[in-house]
Amino acid sequence: MIKGCSKLQRLGAYIIDYIFILLLITLLGQIRFLNPTFDEYYETYDESMEMINNTNEEDIFKLLESEEYSLANYNLAKYSVSISIISIIVYLGYFVGFQKWNKNQTLGKKLFNIEVASIENTDVKWWQILLREIIIYNLIAEILYVILILFLNVNSYFMISNIILAISSLIFLINVILILFRKDGRGLHDLLAKTIVVEKDR
C-alpha cells in the first residue's frame, strides 16, 4: 500500500500554490485587454457597498433581499466574467498543464518535496491530473457560473447558482473530512482519480 505524505506538507504546498495563483490572477486581471469590464465592476462594487453603508443595522436584511441589491450583485457577477475565465484558464494551466509537465509537482509541492502519484504504481495520466484538479478546485461550478450569468436573468441566475453553491459546498466538506480522517489523506478528488499525494524520492 502506498503511504501518503503528511497533512502539514499538503497544507503548506496548498498555501504556497494559492498565494502564487492569487497573485497571478490579480496581475492578469489588471490588464484591461484581458479584463475589459474592470472599471464597471469596481463602479458597481462601490455602489453596492454604498447601499450597505447607508443602511441601518435593523434594515440590513431588507436590503439584502431587495431587488436593487440583487441587481447590483447580478451585475457584479456579470462584470466579473472576464476574471472568472482568466481564473479558470490559470487554474487549468497551472494545476494541470504545469503540474503534469513538472513531473506531477506544482511549485508548492516541489517546495515541500511531495508529488501526485497513481495508486496503481503507474505514471500519472493527464486525465487523472485533470479530474482531481477539477474536483478539488471546483472548476465545473466556476464554468457553470460563467454560463449562467451570460444566459439567465437575475432571479433564474440566483436560484440555480444557489443550488450549485450548495452542491459545491457539500463536495468541499466531504473532501476536507476525507483528507483529515483517512490515514492516507486521500480526498474525494484522489479517490475518483485513483491518485495519492506522496513524498517524492530525492
Secondary structure, DSSP 8 states (H G I E B T S, - for coil): ------HHHHHHHHHHHHHHHHHHHHHHHT-TTT-TTHHHHHHHHHHHHHHHHTS-GGGHHHHHTSHHHHHHHHHHHHHTHHHHHHHHHHHHIIIIIIHHHTTS--HHHHHTTEEEEETTSS---HHHHHHHHHHHTTHHHHHHHHHHHHH--HHHHHHHHHHHHHHHHHHHHHHHHHHHHSTT---HHHHHHTEEEEE---
